[in-house]
Amino acid sequence: MPNGHIIVADDDAAIRTVLNQALSRAGYEVRSTGNAATLWRWVAQGEGDLVITDVVMPDENAFDLLPRIKRVRPDLPIIVMSAQNTFMTAIRASERGAYEYLPKPFDLKELTAIVGRALSRPRGNAAPGAGPENEDIPLVGRSPAMQEIYRSLARLMPTDLTVMITGESGTGKELVARALHDYGRRRAGPFVPVNMAAIPRDLIESELFGHEKGAFTGATARSAGRFEQAEGGTLFLDEIGDMPMEAQTRLLRVLQQGEYTTVGGRVPIKTNVRIIAATNKDLRVSIQQGIFREDLFFRLNVVPLRLPALRERSEDVPDLVRHFFVLVEREGLTRKQLDGDAMEKLKRYRWPGNVRELENLVRRLAALYPQETITGPVIEAELDTLPLAAPAQGGAGRKGGTEAEGLSAAVERHLSEYFSGYRDTLPPPGLYHRVLREIEGPLIGAALAATRGNQIRAAELLGVNRNTLRKKVRDLDLQVFRTPR
């Protein structure tokens, strides 16, 4: 039977009653108060084995009280509850030494389980140091899906663990990576993002690890790579699924041994960099296709973090819209508001481009429409013009295009991002064949995966000669796996 003395602090009498009953049934002794002053007096007197407290109290904010509690009783576990379910709430709870953060409303079974873990954990863990007091919240949303993200991020802030962020394009993977850096232990160091899909495959190793003078044609001087630029900080490898095999092998060495060599170099260089990777692909499928190393996947996937698509958290749309209108107002545009019908249409839309697509729409509304209040018909007309528009839940938005049109638009967007990286010059020669190779590999790999490695059936599916397919598999260095039925 569990035992322990728990102090509950919340100015809502109903919540105090519910917690008292639930924890008493679980075998704990419970004492409750509605103000911070009493909580502080009890804790200072040595009472309680664990504290459960709301953030907003009538006489003092719990975030101001927590540092004092941790000074006099550093081993006392504190669970923070809040109806202000934002990213910064979770981060501040972690920064001020809380054992756990729970958004209201919470599940009593989950709370009881957390209490049990907190009381049974080894004591003596130091509280994480305070991070930046930045009110410009990088992540927005109060949905249950986002609350899980906030809580995971709060736990990861004081660590250097490698994180793999997955999610569709536009869900905010780089924002999450930046938050991990900006509020983590490496915030004083550089944050260096690298988009694997925007770098020519034959230049990725040089881009990441640097090169020596004369290492290859055109290398007229030594060049520092992104690992060197990120020393002491965080290296964000976006679209990691597009990294070629050769670079994957070198990256694996860095993760295993903590050192690398430049292209053309011979002396190993020690590195002190935190790796955060991201992808919108299913890397397990890429492993089956032979285009991603399984051992590298396990090295990167220490802490998997999946970002929900916007259609999975449609209740966050109003908060996101208001947040983006604030941003565009700072940029000199007039802030707008949406009427109820307009907001409902946005919540029902499926957002194939996710949060990025919503932000672009908000910017367009602020720039193009003179009226202060945007109405439903305006939103409906705008949604009908969105590229790759997917059918909405409830009918808002036009029907999506064909699969070929979607692929064509995706390739066009990818190439546009690629060319944007060469503002003052042109990419290296041979672009046509490089692009074909990038498309051929995943296409043939997908056909082989669909036919379970049967090259005869894969050739029929692709509409190519069997010998041609075999040559392509060999030239592209694809691994073929036969999966039993």
C-alpha positions as CSV (number, residue, x, y, z in Angstrom):
1,M,0.0,0.0,0.0
2,P,1.5,3.4,-0.9
3,N,2.3,5.8,1.9
4,G,3.5,9.3,2.0
5,H,2.4,12.8,3.0
6,I,1.2,15.0,0.1
7,I,0.5,18.7,0.2
8,V,-2.0,20.0,-2.4
9,A,-2.2,23.8,-3.1
10,D,-4.9,25.1,-5.4
11,D,-7.3,28.0,-4.9
12,D,-10.1,26.0,-6.5
13,A,-11.9,24.1,-3.7
14,A,-13.4,21.6,-6.1
15,I,-9.9,20.6,-7.3
16,R,-8.6,20.3,-3.8
17,T,-11.5,18.0,-2.9
18,V,-11.1,15.8,-6.0
19,L,-7.3,15.4,-5.4
20,N,-7.8,14.8,-1.7
21,Q,-10.3,11.9,-2.4
22,A,-8.3,10.3,-5.2
23,L,-4.9,10.4,-3.4
24,S,-6.5,9.3,-0.1
25,R,-8.0,6.3,-1.8
26,A,-4.5,5.5,-3.2
27,G,-3.2,5.3,0.4
28,Y,-1.6,8.8,0.8
29,E,-2.0,11.3,3.6
30,V,-3.2,14.5,2.1
31,R,-3.2,18.1,3.4
32,S,-4.5,20.9,1.2
33,T,-4.5,24.7,1.1
34,G,-5.8,27.4,-1.1
35,N,-2.9,29.9,-0.9
36,A,0.9,30.0,-1.4
37,A,1.7,31.4,2.0
38,T,0.4,28.3,3.8
39,L,2.1,26.1,1.3
40,W,5.4,27.8,2.0
41,R,4.9,27.6,5.8
42,W,4.2,23.9,5.7
43,V,7.2,23.2,3.4
44,A,9.6,25.4,5.5
45,Q,8.5,23.4,8.6
46,G,9.5,20.2,6.9
47,E,6.0,18.9,6.2
48,G,5.2,16.9,3.1
49,D,7.0,14.3,1.0
50,L,5.6,15.7,-2.2
51,V,3.8,18.9,-3.3
52,I,1.1,19.3,-6.0
53,T,0.5,23.0,-6.7
54,D,-1.3,25.2,-9.2
55,V,0.7,27.9,-10.9
56,V,-1.7,30.8,-10.3
57,M,-2.5,31.3,-6.6
58,P,-4.3,34.3,-5.1
59,D,-1.2,35.6,-3.1
60,E,1.8,34.4,-5.2
61,N,2.7,32.7,-8.4
62,A,4.0,29.2,-7.8
63,F,6.9,29.9,-10.2
64,D,8.1,32.6,-7.9
65,L,7.7,30.2,-4.9
66,L,9.4,27.1,-6.4
67,P,13.0,28.5,-6.3
68,R,12.6,29.2,-2.5
69,I,11.3,25.7,-1.9
70,K,14.1,24.1,-3.8
71,R,16.7,26.1,-1.8
72,V,15.4,24.9,1.5
73,R,14.3,21.4,0.4
74,P,16.1,20.5,-2.9
75,D,14.9,16.9,-2.8
76,L,11.2,17.7,-2.4
77,P,9.4,16.6,-5.6
78,I,6.9,19.2,-6.9
79,I,4.2,18.6,-9.4
80,V,2.9,21.8,-11.1
81,M,-0.6,22.0,-12.5
82,S,-1.8,24.8,-14.8
83,A,-4.7,25.9,-17.0
84,Q,-2.3,28.1,-18.9
85,N,-1.2,25.2,-21.1
86,T,1.5,26.8,-23.2
87,F,5.0,25.8,-24.1
88,M,6.5,28.4,-21.7
89,T,4.5,27.0,-18.8
90,A,6.1,23.6,-19.3
91,I,9.6,25.1,-19.7
92,R,9.3,27.3,-16.6
93,A,8.1,24.4,-14.6
94,S,11.2,22.5,-15.6
95,E,13.6,25.4,-15.2
96,R,12.3,26.0,-11.6
97,G,12.9,22.4,-10.6
98,A,9.4,20.9,-10.9
99,Y,9.4,17.1,-11.1
100,E,6.5,17.1,-13.6
101,Y,4.1,19.5,-15.3
102,L,0.4,18.6,-15.8
103,P,-2.0,20.7,-17.9
104,K,-5.5,21.1,-16.6
105,P,-7.8,19.2,-17.0
106,F,-5.7,16.2,-16.1
107,D,-6.3,12.5,-15.7
108,L,-6.4,11.3,-12.1
109,K,-4.9,7.9,-12.9
110,E,-2.0,9.6,-14.7
111,L,-1.5,12.0,-11.7
112,T,-1.5,9.1,-9.2
113,A,1.0,7.2,-11.3
114,I,3.3,10.3,-11.4
115,V,3.0,10.7,-7.6
116,G,4.1,7.1,-7.2
117,R,7.1,7.5,-9.5
118,A,8.1,10.7,-7.8
119,L,8.0,9.3,-4.3
120,S,10.0,6.2,-5.3
121,R,12.7,8.0,-7.3
122,P,16.3,8.3,-6.0
123,R,16.8,11.7,-4.3
124,G,19.6,14.1,-4.8
125,N,18.9,15.1,-8.5
126,A,19.9,18.7,-9.1
127,A,17.4,21.0,-10.6
128,P,18.2,22.3,-14.1
129,G,19.5,25.8,-14.4
130,A,17.2,28.7,-15.4
131,G,16.9,29.4,-19.1
132,P,16.2,32.6,-21.0
133,E,13.1,34.6,-19.9
134,N,11.8,34.9,-23.4
135,E,8.1,35.7,-23.7
136,D,8.1,35.3,-27.5
137,I,6.7,31.8,-27.4
138,P,8.2,29.6,-30.2
139,L,5.5,27.0,-30.1
140,V,1.7,27.6,-29.9
141,G,-1.2,25.3,-29.1
142,R,-3.1,24.0,-26.1
143,S,-4.3,20.7,-27.6
144,P,-3.5,17.4,-25.8
145,A,-1.2,16.5,-28.6
146,M,0.9,19.7,-28.1
147,Q,0.8,19.3,-24.3
148,E,2.6,16.0,-24.8
149,I,5.2,17.8,-26.9
150,Y,5.7,20.5,-24.3
151,R,6.2,17.9,-21.5
152,S,8.7,15.9,-23.6
153,L,10.6,19.1,-24.4
154,A,10.7,20.1,-20.8
155,R,12.2,16.8,-19.9
156,L,14.8,17.0,-22.7
157,M,16.0,20.5,-22.0
158,P,18.6,19.6,-19.3
159,T,20.0,16.8,-21.4
160,D,22.3,16.4,-24.4
161,L,20.4,13.4,-25.8
162,T,20.2,13.0,-29.6
163,V,16.7,13.6,-30.8
164,M,14.9,12.5,-33.9
165,I,12.0,14.8,-34.9
166,T,9.4,13.3,-37.3
167,G,6.4,14.9,-38.9
168,E,4.9,16.2,-42.1
169,S,6.3,19.2,-43.9
170,G,5.2,22.4,-42.2
171,T,4.6,21.0,-38.7
172,G,7.4,23.0,-37.1
173,K,10.3,20.6,-36.8
174,E,12.9,23.3,-37.0
175,L,11.0,25.4,-34.4
176,V,11.1,22.4,-32.0
177,A,14.8,21.9,-32.7
178,R,15.5,25.6,-32.0
179,A,13.5,25.4,-28.8
180,L,15.5,22.4,-27.6
181,H,18.6,24.5,-28.2
182,D,17.5,27.9,-27.0
183,Y,16.1,26.6,-23.7
184,G,18.7,23.8,-23.2
185,R,22.1,23.5,-21.7
186,R,23.8,24.5,-25.0
187,R,22.0,27.8,-25.5
188,A,25.2,29.8,-25.2
189,G,26.6,27.9,-28.2
190,P,25.7,28.2,-31.9
191,F,22.6,26.6,-33.5
192,V,23.5,25.5,-37.0
193,P,20.7,24.1,-39.3
194,V,21.5,22.1,-42.4
195,N,18.9,21.0,-44.9
196,M,20.1,17.8,-46.5
197,A,17.6,18.1,-49.4
198,A,19.0,21.5,-50.4
199,I,22.6,20.5,-50.8
200,P,23.9,18.6,-53.9
201,R,24.6,15.0,-52.9
202,D,28.2,15.2,-54.0
203,L,28.9,18.2,-51.8
204,I,27.2,17.1,-48.6
205,E,30.3,15.5,-47.0
206,S,32.3,18.7,-47.6
207,E,29.4,20.8,-46.3
208,L,29.1,18.8,-43.1
209,F,32.8,18.0,-42.3
210,G,34.7,20.7,-44.2
211,H,37.5,20.1,-46.7
212,E,41.2,20.8,-47.1
213,K,42.8,22.8,-49.8
214,G,43.1,20.7,-52.9
215,A,40.8,18.0,-51.7
216,F,38.8,18.2,-55.0
217,T,38.6,20.3,-58.1
218,G,37.7,23.9,-57.0
219,A,38.8,23.5,-53.4
220,T,41.2,26.4,-53.5
221,A,41.3,26.9,-49.7
222,R,40.5,25.1,-46.5
223,S,36.8,25.4,-45.6
224,A,35.2,24.8,-42.2
225,G,32.2,22.4,-42.2
226,R,29.0,22.7,-40.3
227,F,30.3,20.4,-37.5
228,E,33.1,22.9,-36.9
229,Q,30.7,25.8,-37.0
230,A,28.4,24.2,-34.5
231,E,31.1,23.3,-32.0
232,G,29.8,23.6,-28.4
233,G,26.3,24.0,-29.7
234,T,23.6,22.2,-31.7
235,L,23.7,20.8,-35.2
236,F,20.2,20.4,-36.7
237,L,20.2,17.9,-39.6
238,D,16.9,18.5,-41.4
239,E,15.6,16.1,-44.0
240,I,18.1,13.5,-42.7
241,G,16.4,10.9,-45.0
242,D,18.0,12.6,-48.0
243,M,21.5,12.1,-46.8
244,P,23.5,9.9,-49.2
245,M,25.0,6.6,-48.0
246,E,28.6,7.9,-48.0
247,A,27.8,10.8,-45.7
248,Q,25.7,8.5,-43.5
249,T,28.8,6.3,-42.9
250,R,30.8,9.4,-41.9
251,L,28.1,10.6,-39.6
252,L,27.8,7.3,-37.9
253,R,31.5,7.5,-37.1
254,V,31.0,10.9,-35.5
255,L,28.1,9.5,-33.3
256,Q,30.1,6.4,-32.4
257,Q,33.5,7.9,-31.7
258,G,32.9,11.7,-31.3
259,E,35.4,12.6,-34.1
260,Y,35.5,13.2,-37.8
261,T,38.0,14.0,-40.6
262,T,37.6,16.7,-43.2
263,V,37.4,15.8,-46.8
264,G,41.0,15.4,-47.9
265,G,42.2,15.5,-44.3
266,R,43.9,12.7,-42.3
267,V,43.9,14.0,-38.7
268,P,40.8,13.1,-36.7
269,I,39.1,16.1,-35.2
270,K,37.2,15.8,-31.8
271,T,33.8,17.3,-31.8
272,N,31.4,18.5,-29.0
273,V,28.1,18.9,-30.8
274,R,24.6,17.9,-29.9
275,I,22.8,16.3,-32.9
276,I,19.1,16.9,-33.6
277,A,17.8,15.3,-36.7
278,A,14.4,15.6,-38.5
279,T,12.6,14.0,-41.4
280,N,9.2,13.9,-43.0
281,K,9.9,10.4,-44.3
282,D,9.4,7.0,-42.7
283,L,13.0,6.0,-42.3
284,R,12.1,2.4,-41.6
285,V,10.8,2.2,-45.1
286,S,14.0,3.8,-46.3
287,I,16.0,1.1,-44.4
288,Q,14.0,-1.6,-46.2
289,Q,14.7,0.1,-49.5
290,G,18.4,0.1,-48.7
291,I,18.8,3.9,-48.9
292,F,19.3,4.5,-45.1
293,R,21.6,2.7,-42.7
294,E,19.8,0.9,-39.9
295,D,22.7,1.4,-37.5
296,L,22.6,5.1,-38.1
297,F,18.9,5.2,-37.5
298,F,19.2,3.7,-34.1
299,R,22.0,6.1,-33.2
300,L,19.9,9.1,-34.2
301,N,16.6,7.8,-32.8
302,V,17.6,7.9,-29.2
303,V,14.6,10.1,-28.3
304,P,11.9,10.0,-31.0
305,L,9.6,13.0,-31.1
306,R,6.7,13.0,-33.5
307,L,5.0,16.3,-34.3
308,P,1.3,16.1,-35.0
309,A,-0.2,17.3,-38.2
310,L,-2.4,20.4,-37.9
311,R,-5.5,18.4,-38.9
312,E,-4.8,16.3,-35.7
313,R,-5.0,19.4,-33.5
314,S,-7.6,21.6,-35.2
315,E,-8.5,23.1,-31.8
316,D,-5.2,24.9,-31.9
317,V,-6.1,26.8,-35.1
318,P,-7.6,29.9,-33.3
319,D,-4.5,30.3,-31.1
320,L,-2.2,29.9,-34.1
321,V,-4.2,32.5,-36.1
322,R,-4.1,35.0,-33.3
323,H,-0.3,34.4,-32.9
324,F,0.4,34.9,-36.6
325,F,-1.7,38.1,-36.7
326,V,0.4,39.5,-33.8
327,L,3.6,38.6,-35.8
328,V,2.4,40.4,-39.0
329,E,1.4,43.4,-36.9
330,R,5.0,43.7,-35.7
331,E,6.0,43.7,-39.4
332,G,3.9,46.8,-40.1
333,L,0.7,45.2,-41.4
334,T,-2.8,45.7,-39.8
335,R,-3.9,43.1,-37.4
336,K,-7.2,41.4,-38.4
337,Q,-9.7,39.2,-36.7
338,L,-11.9,36.4,-37.9
339,D,-15.6,36.0,-37.3
340,G,-17.0,32.7,-36.0
341,D,-17.9,31.3,-39.4
342,A,-14.4,32.1,-40.8
343,M,-12.7,30.4,-37.9
344,E,-14.8,27.3,-38.2
345,K,-13.9,27.0,-41.9
346,L,-10.3,27.2,-41.0
347,K,-10.7,24.5,-38.3
348,R,-12.5,22.2,-40.7
349,Y,-9.8,22.5,-43.4
350,R,-7.3,19.6,-43.6
351,W,-4.1,21.8,-44.1
352,P,-1.9,19.6,-46.2
353,G,0.8,22.2,-45.7
354,N,0.2,22.3,-41.9
355,V,1.2,25.2,-39.7
356,R,3.4,26.8,-42.4
357,E,0.4,26.9,-44.8
358,L,-1.8,28.5,-42.2
359,E,0.8,31.1,-41.5
360,N,1.1,32.0,-45.2
361,L,-2.7,32.4,-45.4
362,V,-2.8,34.7,-42.4
363,R,-0.1,36.9,-43.9
364,R,-2.1,37.0,-47.1
365,L,-5.2,38.0,-45.3
366,A,-3.4,40.8,-43.4
367,A,-1.8,42.1,-46.6
368,L,-4.7,41.9,-49.1
369,Y,-7.9,42.6,-47.3
370,P,-8.7,46.1,-46.0
371,Q,-11.6,45.1,-43.6
372,E,-10.7,44.5,-40.0
373,T,-12.9,41.4,-39.6
374,I,-12.5,38.6,-42.1
375,T,-15.7,36.7,-42.8
376,G,-16.5,33.1,-43.8
377,P,-17.0,33.7,-47.6
378,V,-13.5,35.4,-47.8
379,I,-11.9,32.3,-46.1
380,E,-13.8,29.9,-48.4
381,A,-12.6,31.8,-51.4
382,E,-9.0,31.8,-50.1
383,L,-9.1,28.1,-49.3
384,D,-10.3,27.3,-52.9
385,T,-7.1,28.9,-54.2
386,L,-4.6,27.0,-52.1
387,P,-2.2,24.7,-54.0
388,L,-2.4,21.0,-53.2
389,A,-5.7,21.8,-51.3
390,A,-7.0,18.6,-49.7
391,P,-10.7,18.1,-49.1
392,A,-11.6,19.5,-45.7
393,Q,-13.6,17.9,-42.9
394,G,-17.1,19.2,-43.5
395,G,-16.5,20.4,-47.0
396,A,-14.3,23.6,-46.8
397,G,-11.7,23.8,-49.5
398,R,-11.6,22.5,-53.1
399,K,-10.9,19.0,-54.2
400,G,-7.2,18.0,-54.4
401,G,-5.5,17.6,-57.7
402,T,-4.3,14.3,-59.2
403,E,-1.4,12.4,-57.7
404,A,0.8,13.4,-60.6
405,E,0.0,17.1,-60.1
406,G,0.8,16.8,-56.4
407,L,4.2,15.1,-57.2
408,S,5.0,17.8,-59.8
409,A,4.2,20.6,-57.4
410,A,6.3,18.9,-54.6
411,V,9.3,18.5,-57.0
412,E,8.9,22.2,-58.1
413,R,8.9,23.3,-54.5
414,H,11.9,21.2,-53.7
415,L,13.9,22.6,-56.7
416,S,12.8,26.2,-55.7
417,E,14.3,25.7,-52.2
418,Y,17.4,24.1,-53.7
419,F,18.0,27.1,-56.1
420,S,17.3,29.6,-53.3
421,G,20.6,28.4,-51.7
422,Y,22.6,29.8,-54.6
423,R,21.6,33.4,-54.7
424,D,24.7,34.8,-56.2
425,T,25.8,31.9,-58.3
426,L,24.5,28.8,-60.0
427,P,24.6,25.2,-58.7
428,P,27.5,22.9,-59.9
429,P,27.2,21.4,-63.4
430,G,25.4,18.1,-63.9
431,L,22.1,19.2,-62.2
432,Y,19.9,17.2,-64.7
433,H,21.5,13.9,-63.9
434,R,21.7,14.6,-60.2
435,V,17.9,15.3,-60.0
436,L,17.1,12.2,-62.0
437,R,19.3,10.1,-59.7
438,E,17.5,11.5,-56.6
439,I,14.1,10.6,-58.1
440,E,15.1,7.2,-59.5
441,G,16.5,5.9,-56.2
442,P,13.3,6.4,-54.1
443,L,11.0,5.3,-57.0
444,I,12.8,2.1,-57.6
445,G,13.2,1.5,-53.9
446,A,9.4,1.9,-53.4
447,A,8.7,-0.5,-56.3
448,L,11.0,-3.1,-54.8
449,A,9.4,-2.6,-51.4
450,A,5.9,-2.9,-52.8
451,T,6.8,-6.2,-54.6
452,R,8.8,-7.5,-51.6
453,G,12.1,-7.5,-53.5
454,N,10.8,-9.4,-56.6
455,Q,12.7,-7.6,-59.4
456,I,10.6,-9.2,-62.2
457,R,7.4,-7.8,-60.7
458,A,9.1,-4.5,-59.8
459,A,10.2,-4.1,-63.5
460,E,6.6,-4.8,-64.6
461,L,5.3,-2.3,-62.1
462,L,7.8,0.4,-63.3
463,G,7.3,-0.5,-67.0
464,V,11.0,-1.1,-67.6
465,N,13.1,-4.0,-68.9
466,R,14.2,-6.4,-66.2
467,N,17.9,-6.0,-67.2
468,T,17.5,-2.3,-67.0
469,L,16.1,-2.5,-63.5
470,R,19.0,-4.7,-62.4
471,K,21.5,-2.2,-63.8
472,K,19.8,0.6,-62.0
473,V,19.8,-1.3,-58.7
474,R,23.5,-1.9,-59.2
475,D,24.3,1.7,-60.3
476,L,22.3,3.3,-57.5
477,D,23.8,0.9,-55.0
478,L,20.3,-0.1,-53.7
479,Q,20.0,-3.0,-51.3
480,V,17.2,-5.5,-52.1
481,F,15.4,-7.2,-49.2
482,R,13.1,-10.1,-49.7
483,T,10.3,-10.1,-47.1
484,P,8.5,-13.4,-46.6
485,R,4.8,-13.3,-47.0
